Structure formats: structure tokens, C-alpha cells
Amino acid sequence: MFHNIHRRLFPWVIRPQLSCVALAMTLFMMLLITLMGDALFAQSANDQLRWRFEAGERFQVSLFKTGNVETQVDTRIRKVEIKSQLEFQWSVIKVDKGESTIEQKLTRVVLESGSPGDVSDQRLSYDSANVVYKKGISNTVANQLKPLIGLTYQFVISDRGEVKSVMIAEEQQHIVEAIPVALPIKDLLTSKGQKSNLGSATWVCPESMTGDRTWKTKQLLDSELGTYNRVSRYTAGEPEDDIVQINFVTDVKHDPKMALKMFEGKGQIEFDTADGYVRSSESSTRMTTESPYRDLIVKTTIEMASELKMEKLN
């Protein structure tokens, strides 16, 4: 979707001049990646936390996000509010030797974005469940995203959450091929793009954890601006009524000369040890970046909160 991981994680740093339409499309792509990251990062610290799917199981997966983006150039400040909701259906096709094949279908997209107090046509307010949008940016986005509702993939993951492969249904390949090249979402929606992005977003925990039920993961993120080290530290509580609560904090180590100046992340997961899946998770992040734009410095502060809900339907 973008040329490197840095652009996937911090698109406002690379493109401070994004229009509302481009911002909305970029947000949509970030959420697709984040869904898989949030849904899969609570992997096997031990057998209690391993995914245990069975063929025929179905899940409703919902991701809610709210955020505020503040961009400052000189004394000029622009604020944008963001709300979103993505809904997926997961159907477990088969399970073989610890690997599960799952069909993922995108069923609903809700996006809201605009400056505080803006009620004009330039404020994005889109819900794929609403059939008609007649004008403004919401109509533009509706036309761009309409073909994606119902898009279906199959992906294979291990019981530790390692993404083995991603495949788009052959009869839907033409939908991806028809997306304009100018939309960066096109690269994401190919099978290759999906596997690459899921792989970069999935955090796989070690085989075991320490006696105090803690562990950490490290991920090296390369970009044209330098190298980042993302470190996440997890603490799992004792099971209560077949639920383990996992708290985590995430930090990003980087060269002080780089665009990212501050990053804070934290959250918690509720893992169902009886059925082997994440019931819910909550996370929040705050970051500040500074990057040159012509002869100016663009300072961007992003605050995001997300909530994932996963419901077993049968």
C-alpha cells in the first residue's frame, strides 16, 4: 500500500498535505492492518493463550476507533476528529496440524472525519449500510469503497498467530484489479499486500513466559527515514472464569534525529482460555512527529483509541 512500513504506520508524517478523501482512505487502510494486529497480538505465551479454532466456527469481529490529529505549521493549527468502525465475519474453513484456514469477509465500514464543529459537505460521514450519498466527500468515498464491501479473503494462521498465507477469492480478483492505481489501498488489497501487512502487524509472543507471567516482543521496522525498534511488554493475570486479562505497554526506540519524537502505547486484552480466542481488547496510543515540508516544519500530534470485540456466533 505504501512503499515502506513507516508510511503504513505514520502516514501523516509522510503526507502532511493529505486531503480529507486521501486521509479517509489512509485511515481505512490503517484500520485493516490494525484489526489484524490487535486481534492477533495476544498469542501463545503458553498453552492457555493459544488460539484453538474448530472447523465450522463463525465469529463477528468489530473494531472501533476514535482519534484526534493536530497538525501545526508555524502558528497555524489544524485539528481533525476521526471515528471509524469496521466489521468482519470470520468463518473457520478447516484446522490441520495447528494451522487454521479462515475466511474473512468485510461487511461494514463506518468513517467520520472532519474539523471540530464542521457540518459542511467537506466533513466525511460515511456508513456502508447507508445506500445513498448524493453529494460531498461522503459521496466520493462511498463510490470508492462500495466495491470493497463483501470482499473475501482466506488466510492461514498457526495457533501462535503466525500468518502463513493470504488468498483472495478468484471470482473477486477483478474487484481489486478495477481499483484505480491512484488509490493506495489497491496495493493493500492484493494477496501479496495482505500477507505483507498482516505479517508486519502480527506480534507473536514467545513459547513461554517468566514466572511472574510477563514477556516482551521486539519488532524492527525499516523505513526510508531510518530504523525503529518497537518493544511491547505484556503481563498476564491469573485465569478467572476462563478469562485471562493481559496488560501491555508499547514503546518505540528510534534515533532522536528522526521524525518520530514521542510514542506512548498501552492497553489490555481479554483472552478466553476455554475457547481459545480474544474476546476483546482496548488500546490507546499517542505520538508526536516533526518533519520538513518545503522550508517549514510540520508538527503532528496523534491520539488514537481502539476497541476490538470478537463474538463467537456458534
C-alpha positions as CSV (number, residue, x, y, z in Angstrom):
1,M,0.0,0.0,0.0
2,F,2.8,2.4,0.8
3,H,6.4,1.9,-0.1
4,N,7.6,1.1,3.4
5,I,6.4,0.3,6.9
6,H,7.0,3.8,8.2
7,R,4.4,5.1,5.7
8,R,1.9,2.4,6.8
9,L,2.3,3.3,10.5
10,F,2.7,7.1,10.2
11,P,1.0,8.3,7.0
12,W,0.5,11.9,8.3
13,V,4.3,12.3,8.7
14,I,4.9,11.4,5.1
15,R,1.9,13.3,3.7
16,P,1.1,16.3,5.8
17,Q,-0.8,17.8,2.9
18,L,-3.3,14.9,2.6
19,S,-6.8,15.9,1.5
20,C,-9.8,14.7,3.5
21,V,-10.5,12.0,0.9
22,A,-6.9,10.7,1.0
23,L,-6.9,10.9,4.8
24,A,-10.0,8.8,4.9
25,M,-8.6,6.2,2.6
26,T,-5.4,6.1,4.5
27,L,-7.3,5.7,7.8
28,F,-9.2,2.8,6.2
29,M,-6.0,1.0,5.3
30,M,-4.5,1.6,8.7
31,L,-7.6,0.1,10.3
32,L,-7.4,-3.0,8.2
33,I,-3.8,-3.5,9.4
34,T,-4.6,-2.6,13.0
35,L,-7.5,-5.1,13.1
36,M,-5.3,-8.0,12.5
37,G,-2.6,-6.6,14.8
38,D,-5.0,-6.1,17.7
39,A,-6.8,-9.4,17.1
40,L,-3.7,-11.5,16.9
41,F,-1.1,-10.0,19.2
42,A,-2.2,-12.0,22.3
43,Q,-0.5,-15.1,21.1
44,S,0.9,-18.1,22.9
45,A,2.8,-17.0,25.9
46,N,1.8,-20.6,26.9
47,D,-0.9,-23.1,26.1
48,Q,-3.5,-21.0,27.9
49,L,-3.3,-18.3,25.3
50,R,-3.1,-20.3,22.1
51,W,-5.8,-19.9,19.5
52,R,-8.0,-23.0,19.2
53,F,-10.3,-22.9,16.2
54,E,-12.6,-25.6,15.1
55,A,-13.9,-26.1,11.5
56,G,-17.3,-24.6,11.1
57,E,-16.9,-21.9,13.8
58,R,-18.0,-18.4,12.9
59,F,-17.0,-15.1,14.5
60,Q,-18.2,-11.5,14.3
61,V,-15.2,-9.2,14.6
62,S,-15.7,-5.4,15.2
63,L,-13.1,-2.7,15.5
64,F,-14.0,0.8,16.8
65,K,-11.5,3.7,16.7
66,T,-11.6,7.3,17.7
67,G,-8.8,9.7,17.2
68,N,-7.6,13.3,17.1
69,V,-5.0,14.6,14.8
70,E,-3.5,18.1,15.4
71,T,-1.1,19.5,12.7
72,Q,0.9,22.7,13.4
73,V,2.8,24.7,10.8
74,D,4.2,27.9,12.2
75,T,1.3,29.3,14.2
76,R,-1.3,27.7,12.1
77,I,-3.1,24.7,13.7
78,R,-5.5,22.3,12.1
79,K,-7.4,19.7,14.1
80,V,-9.2,16.7,12.7
81,E,-11.5,14.3,14.5
82,I,-11.7,10.7,13.4
83,K,-14.2,8.0,14.2
84,S,-14.4,4.6,12.5
85,Q,-16.0,1.2,12.7
86,L,-15.0,-1.9,10.7
87,E,-17.0,-5.2,10.8
88,F,-15.8,-8.6,9.6
89,Q,-17.1,-12.1,9.6
90,W,-14.7,-14.9,10.2
91,S,-15.6,-18.4,9.1
92,V,-13.2,-21.3,10.0
93,I,-12.8,-23.5,6.9
94,K,-10.5,-26.1,8.3
95,V,-7.9,-26.8,11.0
96,D,-5.0,-29.1,10.3
97,K,-1.9,-29.7,12.5
98,G,-2.2,-26.5,14.4
99,E,-2.9,-24.3,11.3
100,S,-6.3,-22.8,10.7
101,T,-7.7,-21.6,7.4
102,I,-10.1,-18.7,7.9
103,E,-12.4,-16.9,5.5
104,Q,-12.6,-13.2,6.3
105,K,-15.4,-11.1,4.8
106,L,-15.6,-7.3,5.1
107,T,-19.3,-6.5,5.9
108,R,-19.4,-2.9,7.1
109,V,-17.3,0.3,7.1
110,V,-18.2,3.4,9.1
111,L,-16.0,6.5,8.7
112,E,-16.3,10.0,10.2
113,S,-13.7,12.7,9.8
114,G,-13.6,16.5,9.8
115,S,-12.6,19.5,11.8
116,P,-14.4,20.1,15.1
117,G,-17.7,21.8,14.5
118,D,-17.6,21.4,10.8
119,V,-21.1,20.5,9.3
120,S,-20.4,21.2,5.7
121,D,-20.2,18.7,2.8
122,Q,-16.5,18.5,3.3
123,R,-17.0,16.6,6.6
124,L,-16.9,12.9,6.0
125,S,-19.8,10.9,7.4
126,Y,-19.9,7.5,5.7
127,D,-21.7,4.3,6.6
128,S,-21.7,1.5,4.1
129,A,-25.1,0.4,5.5
130,N,-26.5,3.7,4.1
131,V,-27.2,3.1,0.4
132,V,-27.4,6.7,-1.0
133,Y,-25.0,9.6,-0.7
134,K,-25.8,12.4,-3.1
135,K,-23.1,15.0,-2.6
136,G,-19.9,16.0,-0.9
137,I,-17.0,14.0,0.3
138,S,-19.2,11.2,1.7
139,N,-20.5,10.5,-1.8
140,T,-16.9,10.4,-3.2
141,V,-15.8,7.9,-0.5
142,A,-19.0,5.9,-0.9
143,N,-18.2,5.4,-4.6
144,Q,-14.6,4.4,-3.9
145,L,-15.4,1.9,-1.1
146,K,-18.7,0.4,-2.3
147,P,-16.9,-2.4,-4.3
148,L,-14.9,-3.4,-1.2
149,I,-17.9,-4.4,0.9
150,G,-18.2,-8.1,0.8
151,L,-14.6,-8.6,-0.3
152,T,-13.5,-12.0,0.9
153,Y,-10.1,-13.5,1.7
154,Q,-8.8,-16.7,3.1
155,F,-5.8,-16.6,5.4
156,V,-3.9,-19.4,7.2
157,I,-2.5,-18.8,10.7
158,S,-0.8,-21.0,13.2
159,D,-2.1,-21.5,16.8
160,R,0.5,-18.9,17.7
161,G,-0.9,-16.3,15.2
162,E,1.8,-16.6,12.6
163,V,0.3,-15.6,9.2
164,K,1.3,-18.4,6.7
165,S,-0.6,-17.2,3.6
166,V,-3.4,-14.9,2.4
167,M,-5.5,-15.6,-0.7
168,I,-8.3,-13.6,-2.3
169,A,-11.2,-15.4,-3.8
170,E,-10.6,-15.8,-7.6
171,E,-14.0,-14.5,-8.5
172,Q,-13.3,-11.3,-6.7
173,Q,-9.8,-10.7,-8.1
174,H,-11.4,-8.4,-10.7
175,I,-12.6,-6.1,-8.0
176,V,-9.1,-5.4,-6.8
177,E,-7.8,-5.1,-10.4
178,A,-10.5,-2.4,-11.1
179,I,-9.4,-0.2,-8.3
180,P,-7.7,3.0,-9.7
181,V,-3.9,2.8,-9.4
182,A,-4.1,6.3,-7.8
183,L,-5.7,4.9,-4.7
184,P,-3.0,3.5,-2.3
185,I,-5.5,0.9,-1.0
186,K,-5.1,-1.0,-4.2
187,D,-1.7,-2.5,-3.2
188,L,-3.0,-3.5,0.2
189,L,-5.9,-5.5,-1.2
190,T,-3.8,-7.8,-3.3
191,S,-2.9,-11.2,-1.8
192,K,0.7,-10.2,-1.6
193,G,-0.1,-6.9,0.1
194,Q,-2.4,-8.6,2.6
195,K,0.2,-11.1,3.6
196,S,2.9,-8.5,3.9
197,N,0.8,-6.1,6.0
198,L,-0.6,-8.9,8.2
199,G,2.9,-10.2,8.8
200,S,4.2,-6.7,9.8
201,A,1.3,-6.1,12.1
202,T,1.2,-9.5,13.9
203,W,3.1,-9.7,17.2
204,V,3.8,-13.3,18.1
205,C,4.6,-14.0,21.8
206,P,7.3,-16.5,22.8
207,E,6.6,-20.1,23.6
208,S,6.8,-19.5,27.3
209,M,6.7,-16.6,29.8
210,T,8.5,-16.0,33.0
211,G,7.3,-17.0,36.5
212,D,5.8,-13.6,37.0
213,R,3.7,-14.1,33.8
214,T,5.5,-11.4,31.8
215,W,7.1,-11.4,28.4
216,K,8.1,-8.9,25.7
217,T,8.3,-8.7,22.0
218,K,10.6,-6.7,19.7
219,Q,10.0,-5.8,16.1
220,L,12.4,-4.0,13.8
221,L,10.7,-1.5,11.4
222,D,12.7,-0.2,8.5
223,S,11.8,3.0,6.6
224,E,13.4,5.4,4.3
225,L,13.8,7.7,7.3
226,G,15.6,5.2,9.4
227,T,15.1,2.2,11.6
228,Y,12.6,1.9,14.5
229,N,12.5,-0.7,17.2
230,R,9.0,-1.4,18.6
231,V,9.1,-3.0,22.0
232,S,5.9,-4.3,23.7
233,R,5.8,-5.7,27.3
234,Y,3.0,-7.9,28.4
235,T,1.7,-9.0,31.8
236,A,-0.9,-11.7,32.1
237,G,-3.1,-12.1,35.2
238,E,-4.3,-15.5,36.6
239,P,-7.3,-17.0,34.8
240,E,-10.6,-16.1,36.3
241,D,-13.7,-17.8,34.9
242,D,-11.7,-18.9,31.9
243,I,-10.6,-15.4,31.1
244,V,-7.1,-14.1,31.3
245,Q,-6.5,-10.3,31.3
246,I,-3.3,-9.2,29.7
247,N,-2.0,-5.7,30.1
248,F,0.7,-4.3,27.8
249,V,2.7,-1.2,27.1
250,T,4.4,-0.4,23.8
251,D,7.4,1.9,23.2
252,V,9.3,2.8,20.0
253,K,13.0,3.2,20.1
254,H,14.5,5.5,17.5
255,D,17.2,7.9,16.5
256,P,16.4,11.4,18.1
257,K,17.1,13.0,14.7
258,M,14.2,11.1,13.1
259,A,10.7,12.4,12.5
260,L,9.1,10.5,15.4
261,K,9.7,12.4,18.5
262,M,7.4,10.7,21.0
263,F,5.4,7.5,21.2
264,E,3.3,6.0,24.0
265,G,1.1,3.0,23.8
266,K,-0.8,0.8,26.3
267,G,-3.9,-1.4,26.5
268,Q,-5.4,-4.7,27.7
269,I,-6.7,-7.9,26.2
270,E,-9.3,-10.3,27.5
271,F,-8.4,-13.8,26.3
272,D,-10.9,-16.7,26.5
273,T,-8.8,-19.7,27.6
274,A,-11.7,-22.1,27.3
275,D,-12.5,-21.5,23.6
276,G,-9.1,-20.0,22.7
277,Y,-9.7,-16.6,21.2
278,V,-9.6,-12.9,22.1
279,R,-13.0,-11.7,23.4
280,S,-12.0,-8.0,23.5
281,S,-9.1,-5.6,23.6
282,E,-8.6,-1.9,24.2
283,S,-5.6,0.1,23.3
284,S,-4.5,3.8,23.2
285,T,-1.6,5.5,21.5
286,R,-0.2,9.0,21.5
287,M,2.6,10.1,19.2
288,T,4.3,13.3,18.1
289,T,6.2,13.7,14.8
290,E,8.1,16.6,13.2
291,S,9.0,16.5,9.6
292,P,10.1,19.1,7.0
293,Y,7.8,20.3,4.3
294,R,9.4,22.8,1.9
295,D,11.0,25.3,4.2
296,L,8.7,24.6,7.1
297,I,8.5,22.1,10.0
298,V,5.2,20.2,10.3
299,K,4.5,19.1,13.9
300,T,1.8,16.4,14.2
301,T,0.2,15.0,17.3
302,I,-1.9,11.9,17.0
303,E,-4.1,10.4,19.8
304,M,-5.9,7.2,18.9
305,A,-8.1,4.8,21.0
306,S,-9.3,1.5,19.7
307,E,-11.6,-1.3,20.9
308,L,-11.8,-4.7,19.4
309,K,-14.8,-7.1,20.0
310,M,-14.8,-10.7,18.9
311,E,-18.0,-12.7,19.3
312,K,-18.3,-16.4,18.7
313,L,-21.6,-17.0,16.8
314,N,-21.9,-20.7,17.1
